Amino acid sequence: MATKVTMEALSPTMEEGRLVKWTKNEGDQVKSGDVLAEVETDKAVMELVARGDGVLRKRLANEGDASPVGTLLAVIAAPDENIDSIVGSAVPAAASAAPAATATQSVPPAPSPAQSQSAASTPPPQKAAASPSVAPPRPAAPRPPAPPAAPRGNGSAQPAATSTPLGRQRSSPLARRLANEKGIQLGAVQGTGPGGRIVKRDIENAKATGGGAGRTAAADRLATEGDFKDVPLTQIRKTIARRLAESNGPVPTFFLTAEYDATRGAELRTQLLEMGEQYKVSFNDIVIKAVALSLAEHPEVNAHWLGDKIRHFNRIHVAMAVAVEDGLITPVLFDADRMSLWEISEKARELAKKARERRLMPEEYTGATFTVSNLGMFGIDQFTAIINPPEAGILAIGGVEEKPVVIEGQLEVRQRMRVTMSCDHRAVDGATGAKFLQTVKRYIENPLSLII
């Protein structure tokens, strides 16, 4: 019996996925559990596995296609099994109706996708035909060739014959490859091929005369890509956009900022490192441990807003924001209050590495009760972070820097760090958030309490 391969919900929040790569070809034998393809979800790249045995008879999606959950992607069946009804049901109704439409001459055939795209970019004729039976108008006479460009003189500009209407440089594939190998910017090369096209000899001459010098990266992008370049949204970027809209609008957020003395934390890190590389910890590790212990003392912050109720958690799962190529993801340190500082350090590095390699499993980035976001390593001294619903808060960590401060009437230079807590006012009041930050301060400024 045939097995349908559909786009599965590979993460709890996934609504559509992008097929990154097929790992099986049509005609390949497959067994249940074999990896058929790699799919980009809203969080990571996951494996799509076979749910039956047989032959991969038909692939219905191409690499790079984005499909909603439930879309038929392929069919697994016996070599001689008829799958026409399954494959036919996956064809859009408009496409299946096309043959019937072409049966009579009075109705034009349905255009192919390429024709449709071409028609969309072609302006309509000035006068439409009176009816389908009227003969189409004769094609317009060819335009006369443009007069030759005036010779250059007295600084007059020469028409840009080497650019397309979009501002893109015309060049042969060989010329582009040679230019890339030799480090020559196409925008600085004058084409001598047909229509001003850049050809091999132009690249060779440009190298000899230094034609690629003096171009900035921005100027080269302008010459090769035009005024702009559209970048399709990845699944993770779509999810980030949707989640931020859900948070920034409906959630009534207020912000609390505090400054902590991180001098003892810096000293502790130095002392631990002197004991060996295995004791190395970051400020982020110290903050996560301090936040976890503080949440244990303030369960009203370790909460989710669920519309008709507030859920206070008895277990503490701290998510940490990790910047990846396509955006941001928040792997979770489960039961962080029960982990030692070194366990947090080791696990945080492992999760960050997997996040950047897009190898996180759904159970590694879902289930957080509170989130910490740290931009201090990028030289940011203070910022506000957006809450990840249904969590009740998020703590934004700035960088550690030396500042002059007055301590008991004496001016001293100390290591200082600023933190800002974003609070969902429906679940956390101002005084509640302030008390929580006071507890975090106690742990940060007395870091030995984190390891004893």
C-alpha positions in Angstrom: 0.0 0.0 0.0 1.3 3.4 -1.0 2.6 5.8 1.8 2.2 9.5 1.4 5.2 11.6 2.5 3.8 14.9 3.8 5.4 18.1 5.2 5.3 17.2 8.9 5.1 19.6 11.9 8.7 19.0 13.0 8.5 21.7 15.7 5.6 22.7 18.0 5.2 26.1 16.3 5.9 25.1 12.7 3.3 26.1 10.2 5.3 25.6 7.0 8.7 24.2 6.1 11.3 24.7 3.4 12.7 21.6 1.7 16.5 22.1 1.9 17.7 18.8 0.3 16.4 15.5 -0.9 18.6 12.6 0.4 16.7 10.0 -1.6 16.1 10.0 -5.4 13.1 8.6 -7.3 13.5 4.9 -7.7 15.5 4.4 -4.5 14.5 1.7 -2.1 13.5 3.1 1.3 12.6 1.6 4.7 10.6 3.1 7.5 12.8 5.4 9.5 15.2 6.2 6.5 15.9 9.9 6.1 14.2 11.2 2.9 15.0 14.9 3.1 16.2 17.8 5.2 13.6 20.4 6.1 14.2 23.9 7.4 11.6 24.6 10.2 11.0 27.8 12.0 13.9 26.9 14.4 16.3 24.5 12.9 17.1 22.1 10.0 15.4 18.7 10.7 15.3 15.3 9.1 12.1 14.1 7.4 11.9 10.3 7.7 10.0 7.7 5.8 6.9 6.3 7.4 6.7 3.2 5.3 8.7 0.7 3.2 9.0 0.5 -0.6 10.3 2.6 -3.5 10.4 6.4 -3.6 8.2 6.5 -6.7 7.5 10.2 -7.0 8.9 13.5 -5.6 6.4 16.3 -5.8 8.5 19.2 -4.3 11.7 20.7 -5.4 14.7 21.7 -3.2 14.1 25.2 -1.9 10.3 25.0 -2.0 8.4 26.1 1.1 5.2 24.1 1.8 2.6 24.3 4.5 2.3 21.5 7.0 0.3 18.6 5.5 1.4 19.2 1.9 2.1 16.1 -0.1 5.8 16.0 -0.9 6.4 12.5 -2.2 4.9 9.0 -2.6 6.4 5.7 -1.4 4.9 2.5 -3.0 5.7 -0.9 -4.5 7.5 -0.8 -7.9 4.4 -1.9 -9.8 1.7 -0.1 -7.7 -0.5 2.4 -9.5 -0.1 5.8 -7.8 -1.8 8.0 -10.4 -4.8 8.8 -8.2 -2.4 9.9 -5.3 -0.2 12.0 -7.6 -3.2 13.4 -9.5 -4.8 14.6 -6.3 -1.7 16.7 -5.6 -2.0 18.6 -8.9 -3.7 22.0 -8.5 -7.3 22.2 -9.9 -6.3 24.9 -12.3 -3.6 22.8 -13.8 -5.8 19.7 -14.1 -8.5 21.8 -15.9 -6.0 23.0 -18.5 -6.4 20.0 -21.0 -10.2 20.5 -21.1 -9.8 24.2 -21.8 -7.6 23.5 -24.8 -10.1 21.2 -26.4 -11.8 24.1 -28.2 -10.1 26.8 -30.3 -12.2 29.6 -28.9 -10.6 29.3 -25.5 -6.9 29.9 -25.2 -4.8 27.3 -23.3 -3.9 27.9 -19.7 -0.4 29.6 -19.6 2.5 27.8 -18.1 4.1 29.3 -15.0 6.9 30.7 -17.1 4.4 32.3 -19.5 2.4 33.7 -16.6 5.5 35.2 -15.1 6.5 36.7 -18.5 3.0 38.0 -19.1 3.0 39.7 -15.7 6.1 41.6 -16.6 4.9 42.5 -20.1 2.7 45.6 -20.5 -0.8 44.9 -21.9 -1.5 45.8 -25.6 -3.0 49.2 -26.2 -6.1 47.7 -27.8 -7.6 44.3 -26.8 -9.1 42.0 -29.4 -12.9 42.2 -29.9 -13.4 38.4 -29.4 -11.3 35.2 -29.2 -12.2 34.4 -32.8 -10.7 37.6 -34.2 -7.3 37.2 -35.7 -4.5 38.6 -33.5 -3.0 41.8 -34.6 0.2 41.8 -36.6 3.4 42.3 -34.6 4.7 45.8 -34.5 7.3 46.6 -37.0 10.8 46.4 -35.5 12.2 49.6 -34.2 15.0 51.3 -36.1 18.4 50.9 -34.5 19.5 53.6 -32.1 21.9 56.1 -33.5 25.6 55.5 -32.6 26.8 57.2 -29.5 28.5 60.5 -29.9 32.3 60.4 -29.4 33.4 61.2 -25.9 34.9 64.7 -25.6 35.0 67.7 -23.2 34.0 65.4 -20.3 30.7 64.5 -21.9 29.2 61.3 -20.6 29.0 58.2 -22.7 25.8 56.1 -22.6 26.1 53.2 -20.2 26.0 50.4 -22.8 27.2 47.8 -20.4 24.2 48.0 -18.0 20.9 46.3 -18.2 17.7 48.2 -17.4 18.0 47.2 -13.8 21.5 48.5 -13.5 23.1 45.0 -13.7 26.4 44.6 -15.6 26.1 42.4 -18.6 28.9 39.8 -18.8 29.6 36.3 -19.9 29.8 33.4 -17.4 33.5 32.9 -18.3 34.2 36.6 -17.7 32.5 36.6 -14.4 34.5 33.5 -13.3 37.8 35.0 -14.4 36.9 38.3 -12.7 36.2 36.5 -9.5 39.4 34.5 -9.6 41.5 37.6 -10.4 39.8 39.9 -7.9 38.6 42.3 -10.6 35.4 44.4 -10.1 33.1 44.1 -13.0 31.7 47.6 -12.4 35.1 49.1 -13.4 35.4 47.2 -16.7 34.3 48.5 -20.0 32.7 45.7 -22.1 33.6 45.3 -25.8 31.3 42.4 -26.6 27.9 42.6 -28.4 25.8 45.3 -26.8 28.6 46.3 -24.4 28.8 42.8 -22.8 31.9 42.1 -20.8 33.8 39.2 -22.3 37.0 37.3 -21.5 39.4 39.7 -23.3 38.0 42.6 -21.3 38.9 40.9 -18.0 42.4 40.1 -19.3 42.9 43.7 -20.4 41.5 45.0 -17.1 44.0 43.1 -15.1 46.8 44.4 -17.3 45.6 48.0 -16.9 44.4 47.8 -13.3 40.8 48.3 -14.4 39.5 46.8 -11.1 41.2 49.2 -8.8 39.6 51.9 -6.8 36.1 50.3 -6.5 34.4 50.0 -3.1 32.4 47.0 -2.1 29.2 49.1 -2.2 30.0 50.3 -5.7 30.6 46.8 -6.9 27.3 45.6 -5.4 25.5 48.4 -7.1 27.1 47.5 -10.4 26.4 43.8 -10.2 23.1 43.7 -8.3 21.4 47.0 -9.2 19.8 49.4 -6.7 18.6 46.6 -4.4 18.5 42.9 -3.8 15.4 41.1 -2.4 16.3 38.3 0.2 13.6 35.7 0.6 12.5 35.1 4.2 13.8 32.0 5.9 11.4 30.0 8.1 13.1 31.2 11.3 12.9 34.8 10.2 9.2 34.4 9.4 8.6 33.0 12.9 10.6 35.8 14.6 8.5 38.4 12.7 5.3 36.7 13.8 6.3 36.3 17.4 7.6 39.8 17.8 4.3 41.2 16.4 2.5 39.0 18.9 4.6 40.4 21.8 5.1 44.0 21.0 1.5 44.8 20.3 -0.8 42.9 22.8 1.6 42.6 25.7 1.6 45.6 28.1 5.3 45.8 28.8 7.2 48.0 31.2 11.0 48.1 31.8 13.2 48.1 34.9 16.9 49.0 34.7 19.5 48.4 37.3 23.3 48.6 37.5 25.3 46.0 39.3 28.9 45.8 40.6 30.6 43.0 38.6 34.1 43.4 40.1 33.9 40.3 42.3 32.5 38.4 39.4 35.5 39.4 37.2 37.9 38.4 40.0 36.1 35.0 40.5 36.4 34.3 36.7 40.1 35.0 36.9 40.7 32.8 39.9 38.7 29.9 38.4 40.7 30.1 35.2 43.9 29.9 37.1 42.7 26.6 38.5 42.5 25.2 34.9 40.6 25.4 31.6 37.9 23.1 32.9 36.8 25.8 35.5 36.4 28.5 32.9 33.1 30.4 33.1 31.7 33.4 31.3 29.7 36.4 32.7 26.7 34.9 30.9 27.1 31.7 32.9 27.2 33.7 36.1 24.1 35.7 35.1 22.1 32.6 34.2 22.9 30.9 37.5 22.1 34.1 39.4 18.8 34.5 37.5 17.9 30.8 38.1 18.4 31.1 41.9 16.5 34.4 42.0 13.6 32.8 40.2 13.4 30.2 42.9 12.9 32.9 45.4 10.4 34.8 43.2 8.1 32.2 41.6 5.7 35.0 40.5 8.3 36.0 37.9 8.9 32.4 36.9 5.5 32.4 35.2 3.4 32.3 32.0 0.5 34.5 31.1 -2.2 32.1 29.8 -5.1 34.5 29.2 -7.5 33.3 31.9 -4.8 32.4 34.4 -1.2 32.9 35.4 0.8 29.7 35.7 3.6 29.8 38.3 6.2 27.1 37.7 7.9 25.1 40.4 10.7 24.1 38.0 13.1 26.7 36.5 14.0 26.5 32.9 16.1 29.4 31.7 16.4 30.1 28.0 19.4 32.0 26.6 19.1 34.0 23.4 21.7 32.9 20.8 22.3 34.9 17.6 22.4 32.7 14.5 22.8 33.5 10.8 19.1 34.0 10.1 18.1 35.6 13.4 17.7 34.4 17.0 16.9 31.2 18.8 16.6 30.5 22.5 17.8 27.1 23.6 16.8 26.1 27.2 18.8 25.1 30.3 16.3 22.9 32.1 16.3 23.0 35.9 19.1 25.6 35.8 18.8 26.3 39.5 19.9 22.7 40.2 22.9 22.9 37.9 26.4 23.9 39.1 28.1 26.9 37.5 30.3 24.6 35.5 27.4 22.5 34.3 25.7 25.6 33.1 28.9 26.7 31.3 29.4 23.4 29.6 25.7 23.0 28.6 25.4 26.6 27.4 28.4 26.2 25.1 27.0 23.0 23.7 23.6 24.5 23.0 25.0 27.6 21.5 27.2 25.5 19.1 24.2 23.3 18.1 22.1 26.5 17.6 24.6 28.0 15.2 24.8 24.8 13.3 21.0 24.5 13.1 21.1 21.1 14.9 18.8 21.9 17.9 16.0 19.5 18.5 12.5 20.9 19.3 12.8 19.7 22.9 16.0 21.8 23.3 14.4 25.1 22.5 10.9 24.8 23.9 9.6 24.8 27.5 11.4 27.9 28.9 9.9 29.7 31.9 12.2 32.8 31.6 14.7 34.1 29.1 18.1 35.9 29.4 19.4 37.9 26.4 23.1 39.1 26.5 24.6 41.6 24.0 27.4 42.7 26.2 30.0 40.8 24.1 29.0 43.1 21.2 29.9 46.2 23.2 26.3 47.1 24.0 26.0 48.7 27.5 22.2 48.6 27.8 19.2 47.5 25.7 15.6 46.4 26.1 14.5 42.9 24.9 11.1 41.8 23.7 9.2 39.3 25.8 8.7 35.8 24.3 5.1 35.0 25.1 3.7 33.4 27.2 6.7 34.1 29.4 6.2 36.9 31.9 9.6 38.5 31.5 13.0 38.7 29.9 16.3 40.1 31.2 18.6 42.0 28.9 22.3 42.0 29.9 24.7 44.8 28.9 28.5 44.7 28.8 30.8 44.9 31.8 32.9 48.0 31.8 35.1 50.0 34.2 33.5 53.0 35.7 34.4 55.5 38.5 32.0 55.1 41.4 31.8 56.5 44.9 32.1 53.8 47.7 31.9 55.0 51.3 32.9 58.5 50.3 35.9 57.3 48.2 36.2 57.4 44.4 37.0 54.0 43.0 37.1 52.4 39.6 34.9 49.3 39.5 33.6 46.8 36.9 29.9 47.7 36.3 27.1 46.1 34.3 23.6 47.3 33.4 20.6 45.0 33.1 17.1 45.8 31.9 14.1 43.6 32.7 11.0 43.6 30.4 7.9 42.7 32.3 4.4 41.7 31.2 2.4 43.9 33.5 -0.5 41.5 33.4 1.6 39.0 35.3 4.3 41.0 37.0 3.9 44.3 38.9 6.6 46.9 39.3 7.4 46.1 42.9 7.6 42.4 42.1 10.0 43.0 39.3 12.1 45.3 41.4 12.4 42.8 44.2 13.5 40.2 41.7 16.3 42.4 40.4 17.4 43.1 43.9 17.9 39.4 44.4 19.8 39.0 41.1 22.0 41.9 42.3 22.8 40.1 45.6 23.9 37.0 43.7 25.9 38.9 41.0 27.7 41.0 43.6 28.5 38.0 45.8 29.4 35.4 43.2 30.8 32.9 45.8 27.2 32.2 46.7 26.8 30.7 43.2 29.4 28.0 43.8 28.9 27.0 47.5 
